């Protein structure tokens, strides 16, 4: 039987075994049935899905947002449009955070200058 054990899936995906189990509990990935031989085998597509989840989290998507994205049918025009709209909204959110961080940076630089000039 082809596929990966949970340990191999975790290594291939760059996450821990507990993360795989957590994603299963959250319904983000399916847990394969347990065969009589004992070890569950995950199909190759599961590693692709886990990598997508990991990358989306790194980009700032919440697990709820990721779940919603995964539920969309990207093979349909409506699914692609919804995915595009949600991704554009996330980009706008990130741009807002960047602007806030840049403002904070300017204030901190002013504070550093004030401290230097008042020596």
C-alpha positions, 0 to 999 in steps of 0.5 A, a space after each residue: 500500500 502506497 502512502 506515508 505514515 504520520 511521521 513521514 507525512 510530518 517530516 515531508 510537510 515540515 510540521 510535527 506529528 501533533 500538528 497533523 493530529 490537530 489538523 485532523 481534529 479540526 477537519 482540515 485533513 482526513 485521517 485515513 482508515 486504520 488497516 489490519 496491518 496497523 499503520 495508517 497511510 496518508 495519500 501524497 495529496 495530504 502532504 500538499 494540503 498540510 504544506 498549504 495550511 502551514 504556508 497559509 498560517 505563515 502568511 497570516 491566515 487563521 485556521 478558520 480562514 484556511 478551512 474556508 479556503 480549503 472548502 472552496 471549489 477552486 475548479 469553478 469560476 465562483 470558487 476562484 472568484 471567492 478565493 481571489 476576493 478573500 486573498 485580496 482582503 488578506 493582502 489589504 489587512 497585511 498592508 494595514 499592519 505594515 503601515 501601522 508598523 512603519 508608523 511605530 518605527 518612525 515614532 521609535 526612531 524619533 524617540 532614539 533621536 530625542 534620547 541622543 540629542 538630550 545627552 
